[in-house]
Amino acid sequence: MRNRSLAPVSILAVVIGLVWLMPAPLAAQAGPPLRTAWGDPDLQGKFTNKTITPFERPQELKGKEFLTEAEAAALEKANFEDVADRDERVPDDIVGNYNQHWFDRGSTVVETRRTSILVDPADGRLPSLTPEAQKKAVSPEEARRLDTARRGTGLIDTWEDLDLNDRCILWPNAGPPMLSSAYNNNYQIFQTPEYVAILVEMIHDVRIIPLDRRPHVAQGLRQWLGDSRGHWEGDTLVVETTNFSDKTVIRAANAKVSDALRVVERFKRVDADTIEYRFTIEDPKTWTSAWTGEVPMTKIPENLYEYACHEGNYSLPTMLAGSRAQEAAAQGARRGSR
């Protein structure tokens, strides 16, 4: 299990130095957009995107785009009861066996009561994988093996058996697209006339987005968070990100991306407490068509603290050593039984 520590976010000084889904009715209620001292729409503040609205529309809600008020209330009540039950510790779930104190997934659906974060395709489901992507997908048997390895109940063959987040490299909160996870779904946005910077609480990544329409870096340079470029379209910040590593995984979509991935995000502050966040994923090597999602980012009063994911983390070499020791013991037992 990782060791975590809370410490002041020193990276903020660096960032500062760089000096829902919300439909039309909500936008129509908002007054004039907040402005920075230099006149751009003001996106600055601390926000969260946590919600219990699922990424894809559940099969049992097929054909249903929105929940009724009663259905939303029932779903939130069921989630509350499930959260209460989650304090029961499961004996064989060793890694990640936290009680509810550690989780912060949210407790409400998005304000519009949409049945999925995905809004396009219209059925709220991901497009099909391309034949090329299907060949890269792991088999059901391998998926089960990896699941036991990541839970600490199975053997680990290599460090690559563990997820990027297990290895403290990248969490889905960072994006793009920025999607909520089990906890630490918080962000702080800073602006200057030349840049927008987004501090991601999980692993304290910082996305620094130039606004001067400079070209993307050379195609051969690949990054976990891609290479972002932003510009204003009216009151909306549009951010295009390319140059992703082909090892990057969009975990909500359960798929590795290709070097063709392009993400377009749109940030619009619709009122003092809400940013409308919309993203479109284009990866013709992975999905048969583009797909789009929306989720609100809601202002929070809390401070963000450093998430020191690798500080004092000895779990990976220990897990690998333990797997080899178990294999050796099993081999010795087989030899002794002959």
Secondary structure per residue as TSV (DSSP state, phi and psi in degrees):
chain	resnum	aa	ss	phi	psi
A	1	M	-	360.0	143.0
A	2	R	-	-72.9	148.5
A	3	N	-	-89.6	136.2
A	4	R	-	-123.7	146.6
A	5	S	-	-137.1	152.2
A	6	L	-	-105.3	128.9
A	7	A	-	-148.6	158.6
A	8	P	-	-58.4	144.6
A	9	V	-	-83.5	91.7
A	10	S	T	-65.2	-25.5
A	11	I	H	-63.8	-20.9
A	12	L	H	-60.8	-36.6
A	13	A	H	-62.4	-35.9
A	14	V	H	-67.4	-44.2
A	15	V	H	-63.9	-45.2
A	16	I	H	-63.3	-33.1
A	17	G	H	-66.2	-17.3
A	18	L	T	-69.5	17.1
A	19	V	-	-53.7	360.0
A	20	W	-	360.0	-178.1
A	21	L	-	39.9	106.6
A	22	M	-	-120.7	110.1
A	23	P	-	-76.5	178.6
A	24	A	H	-54.8	-38.6
A	25	P	H	-58.0	-40.7
A	26	L	H	-68.1	-45.4
A	27	A	H	-59.8	-36.0
A	28	A	H	-67.8	-27.8
A	29	Q	H	-76.8	-22.9
A	30	A	-	-70.2	149.3
A	31	G	-	-83.1	-163.6
A	32	P	S	-57.8	143.0
A	33	P	-	-63.4	146.6
A	34	L	-	-63.7	144.3
A	35	R	B	-124.7	147.5
A	36	T	-	-78.2	173.2
A	37	A	T	-63.1	-24.9
A	38	W	T	-98.6	4.6
A	39	G	S	102.2	-6.4
A	40	D	S	-77.3	155.0
A	41	P	B	-55.0	137.9
A	42	D	-	-95.6	110.7
A	43	L	-	-100.8	2.9
A	44	Q	-	-71.1	148.5
A	45	G	E	142.1	-177.3
A	46	K	E	-109.1	130.9
A	47	F	E	-137.3	159.1
A	48	T	E	-129.8	150.3
A	49	N	-	-118.5	20.4
A	50	K	-	-68.2	140.5
A	51	T	-	-165.1	153.2
A	52	I	S	-92.8	1.8
A	53	T	S	-62.7	127.0
A	54	P	-	-70.2	156.0
A	55	F	S	-63.2	-50.7
A	56	E	S	-106.3	154.0
A	57	R	-	-70.0	126.2
A	58	P	-	-60.1	147.1
A	59	Q	G	-59.5	-33.3
A	60	E	G	-69.5	-12.3
A	61	L	G	-107.8	21.3
A	62	K	T	-53.3	130.8
A	63	G	T	82.7	-1.1
A	64	K	-	-112.2	109.0
A	65	E	-	-80.7	-33.6
A	66	F	B	-130.8	147.3
A	67	L	-	-84.7	152.5
A	68	T	-	-76.2	168.6
A	69	E	H	-58.7	-42.0
A	70	A	H	-66.3	-40.4
A	71	E	H	-66.2	-40.0
A	72	A	H	-64.7	-42.6
A	73	A	H	-62.5	-40.0
A	74	A	H	-65.4	-40.6
A	75	L	H	-65.3	-42.2
A	76	E	H	-66.8	-36.0
A	77	K	H	-66.1	-43.5
A	78	A	H	-63.0	-38.7
A	79	N	H	-64.0	-41.4
A	80	F	H	-61.1	-42.1
A	81	E	H	-69.1	-35.9
A	82	D	H	-66.6	-38.8
A	83	V	H	-61.3	-42.3
A	84	A	H	-62.5	-38.5
A	85	D	H	-70.5	-24.3
A	86	R	T	-70.9	-9.4
A	87	D	T	-72.0	-12.7
A	88	E	S	-73.5	121.3
A	89	R	-	-83.7	134.9
A	90	V	-	-92.6	120.4
A	91	P	T	-57.3	-38.4
A	92	D	T	-90.8	1.7
A	93	D	-	-97.1	91.1
A	94	I	-	-84.7	-54.4
A	95	V	T	-79.4	131.9
A	96	G	T	76.3	17.4
A	97	N	-	-85.2	72.2
A	98	Y	-	-93.6	152.6
A	99	N	-	-88.9	-176.4
A	100	Q	G	-65.7	-17.3
A	101	H	G	-55.6	-31.2
A	102	W	G	-89.5	-11.1
A	103	F	-	-97.6	151.8
A	104	D	-	-153.1	63.6
A	105	R	-	-82.4	-9.5
A	106	G	-	99.3	168.5
A	107	S	S	-135.9	0.5
A	108	T	S	-131.4	157.3
A	109	V	-	-81.1	168.7
A	110	V	-	-63.2	154.9
A	111	E	T	-57.4	-34.0
A	112	T	T	-78.1	-9.0
A	113	R	-	66.5	24.4
A	114	R	B	-61.7	147.0
A	115	T	S	-84.6	-2.4
A	116	S	-	-157.5	155.7
A	117	I	S	-69.9	-34.9
A	118	L	E	-66.7	128.8
A	119	V	E	-114.6	-15.2
A	120	D	E	-147.9	120.9
A	121	P	S	-61.0	158.2
A	122	A	T	-64.7	-21.2
A	123	D	T	-81.1	0.2
A	124	G	S	70.8	19.7
A	125	R	S	-121.4	150.2
A	126	L	-	-64.3	147.4
A	127	P	-	-63.9	165.7
A	128	S	-	-68.6	151.6
A	129	L	B	-71.9	148.3
A	130	T	-	-71.4	161.4
A	131	P	H	-55.2	-38.2
A	132	E	H	-61.9	-43.5
A	133	A	H	-69.8	-35.6
A	134	Q	H	-61.8	-34.5
A	135	K	H	-66.4	-30.0
A	136	K	H	-82.1	-18.1
A	137	A	S	-67.9	143.6
A	138	V	-	-76.0	153.6
A	139	S	-	-72.0	161.1
A	140	P	H	-56.4	-38.2
A	141	E	H	-64.7	-44.5
A	142	E	H	-66.3	-36.3
A	143	A	H	-62.5	-39.6
A	144	R	H	-67.1	-40.1
A	145	R	H	-62.3	-45.3
A	146	L	H	-63.8	-35.6
A	147	D	H	-63.6	-44.1
A	148	T	H	-67.1	-36.9
A	149	A	H	-62.7	-42.7
A	150	R	H	-74.3	-21.5
A	151	R	H	-86.5	-9.4
A	152	G	T	84.4	11.5
A	153	T	S	-108.6	4.7
A	154	G	S	-138.5	170.0
A	155	L	-	-78.2	148.2
A	156	I	-	-107.2	122.5
A	157	D	S	-81.7	-36.3
A	158	T	S	-154.6	159.8
A	159	W	G	-59.3	-23.7
A	160	E	G	-73.5	-10.2
A	161	D	G	-64.7	-24.7
A	162	L	S	-88.9	147.3
A	163	D	-	-62.5	163.4
A	164	L	T	-58.7	-38.2
A	165	N	T	-71.1	-34.4
A	166	D	T	-59.0	-34.6
A	167	R	T	-92.4	9.5
A	168	C	T	59.1	36.8
A	169	I	S	-98.6	-46.8
A	170	L	-	-157.8	134.0
A	171	W	-	-112.9	154.5
A	172	P	T	-64.5	-19.5
A	173	N	T	-60.7	-30.6
A	174	A	T	-72.6	-41.0
A	175	G	S	67.2	-157.3
A	176	P	S	-78.8	147.1
A	177	P	S	-78.5	151.4
A	178	M	-	-84.9	112.1
A	179	L	-	-127.7	144.8
A	180	S	-	-72.7	156.0
A	181	S	-	-131.4	-154.9
A	182	A	S	-70.6	-29.3
A	183	Y	S	-164.6	172.7
A	184	N	-	57.9	44.4
A	185	N	-	-90.4	50.5
A	186	N	E	-122.8	151.2
A	187	Y	E	-142.5	151.5
A	188	Q	E	-128.9	129.1
A	189	I	E	-107.7	132.5
A	190	F	E	-122.1	151.4
A	191	Q	E	-138.1	146.4
A	192	T	-	-132.2	173.4
A	193	P	S	-60.3	-25.0
A	194	E	S	-101.5	-20.5
A	195	Y	E	-142.2	154.7
A	196	V	E	-119.9	133.2
A	197	A	E	-121.4	135.5
A	198	I	E	-120.2	112.8
A	199	L	E	-85.7	123.4
A	200	V	E	-99.9	123.5
A	201	E	S	-60.2	-43.4
A	202	M	G	-70.1	117.2
A	203	I	G	64.8	11.6
A	204	H	G	43.7	43.0
A	205	D	-	-68.5	152.4
A	206	V	E	-127.5	122.5
A	207	R	E	-92.6	119.7
A	208	I	E	-109.2	117.9
A	209	I	E	-115.9	107.1
A	210	P	E	-68.2	147.7
A	211	L	-	-113.3	9.8
A	212	D	S	-95.7	13.0
A	213	R	-	61.3	28.2
A	214	R	-	-65.1	153.8
A	215	P	-	-70.9	160.7
A	216	H	-	-66.1	159.5
A	217	V	-	-66.7	169.0
A	218	A	-	-58.1	147.0
A	219	Q	T	-57.8	-29.3
A	220	G	T	-73.2	-12.4
A	221	L	-	-94.2	113.8
A	222	R	-	-116.5	140.8
A	223	Q	B	-135.3	153.1
A	224	W	T	-59.3	-42.6
A	225	L	T	-95.9	6.4
A	226	G	-	72.0	-172.5
A	227	D	E	-119.7	111.9
A	228	S	E	-100.3	143.2
A	229	R	E	-136.9	134.2
A	230	G	E	-122.3	158.4
A	231	H	E	-156.7	162.2
A	232	W	E	-95.6	132.4
A	233	E	E	-118.2	95.1
A	234	G	T	64.8	-124.5
A	235	D	T	-95.1	10.8
A	236	T	E	-110.5	129.3
A	237	L	E	-84.2	121.7
A	238	V	E	-107.8	125.5
A	239	V	E	-121.8	121.4
A	240	E	E	-105.6	129.3
A	241	T	E	-125.3	129.6
A	242	T	E	-133.3	-168.4
A	243	N	-	61.8	39.1
A	244	F	B	-77.7	152.0
A	245	S	-	-69.1	142.0
A	246	D	T	-77.3	3.6
A	247	K	T	-92.6	-7.3
A	248	T	-	-67.2	141.3
A	249	V	E	-121.5	129.5
A	250	I	E	-88.9	98.2
A	251	R	G	-65.2	-36.6
A	252	A	G	-60.5	-33.0
A	253	A	G	-89.1	-5.6
A	254	N	T	54.9	46.6
A	255	A	E	-151.0	139.3
A	256	K	E	-73.8	142.7
A	257	V	-	-91.9	172.6
A	258	S	-	-109.6	179.3
A	259	D	T	-73.4	-2.4
A	260	A	T	-93.9	0.6
A	261	L	-	-60.6	132.8
A	262	R	E	-134.2	128.1
A	263	V	E	-118.0	129.7
A	264	V	E	-116.9	119.6
A	265	E	E	-110.5	148.5
A	266	R	E	-129.8	124.7
A	267	F	E	-115.7	123.0
A	268	K	E	-137.6	124.0
A	269	R	E	-82.9	111.4
A	270	V	E	-93.0	-18.6
A	271	D	E	-161.3	-177.7
A	272	A	T	-62.1	-24.0
A	273	D	T	-111.6	-0.5
A	274	T	E	-139.2	133.6
A	275	I	E	-110.6	128.0
A	276	E	E	-81.0	118.5
A	277	Y	E	-114.7	121.6
A	278	R	E	-131.5	139.1
A	279	F	E	-139.0	146.5
A	280	T	E	-125.7	132.5
A	281	I	E	-108.1	125.0
A	282	E	E	-122.3	117.5
A	283	D	-	-151.3	84.2
A	284	P	T	-64.7	-14.5
A	285	K	T	-84.6	-15.5
A	286	T	T	-110.7	-44.4
A	287	W	B	-119.6	151.0
A	288	T	S	-73.8	-14.3
A	289	S	S	-155.0	166.2
A	290	A	-	-70.9	161.4
A	291	W	E	-144.1	153.8
A	292	T	E	-132.9	142.7
A	293	G	E	-133.7	161.7
A	294	E	E	-140.8	140.8
A	295	V	E	-155.3	139.6
A	296	P	E	-78.0	147.8
A	297	M	E	-109.2	118.3
A	298	T	E	-107.3	135.7
A	299	K	E	-64.3	141.5
A	300	I	-	-128.0	152.8
A	301	P	-	-88.7	-15.6
A	302	E	S	-70.9	154.1
A	303	N	-	-80.9	156.9
A	304	L	-	-98.1	139.1
A	305	Y	-	-118.4	157.2
A	306	E	-	-66.3	133.2
A	307	Y	-	-101.9	97.5
A	308	A	-	-90.3	78.2
A	309	C	T	-63.0	-37.3
A	310	H	T	-101.9	5.7
A	311	E	T	-72.0	114.6
A	312	G	T	69.1	23.8
A	313	N	-	-92.6	106.7
A	314	Y	-	-109.4	11.7
A	315	S	H	-66.9	-38.6
A	316	L	H	-65.7	-53.8
A	317	P	H	-61.5	-32.8
A	318	T	H	-67.9	-41.1
A	319	M	H	-64.8	-41.5
A	320	L	H	-64.6	-44.3
A	321	A	H	-63.5	-39.9
A	322	G	H	-64.6	-39.0
A	323	S	H	-63.4	-42.2
A	324	R	H	-66.9	-36.4
A	325	A	H	-66.2	-40.1
A	326	Q	H	-64.7	-40.7
A	327	E	H	-62.5	-43.9
A	328	A	H	-63.4	-40.6
A	329	A	H	-64.5	-39.4
A	330	A	H	-66.5	-40.7
A	331	Q	H	-64.1	-41.2
A	332	G	H	-63.0	-39.7
A	333	A	H	-64.9	-38.4
A	334	R	H	-67.1	-41.0
A	335	R	H	-64.1	-38.5
A	336	G	H	-69.5	-22.7
A	337	S	T	-86.9	-7.1
A	338	R	-	-78.9	360.0
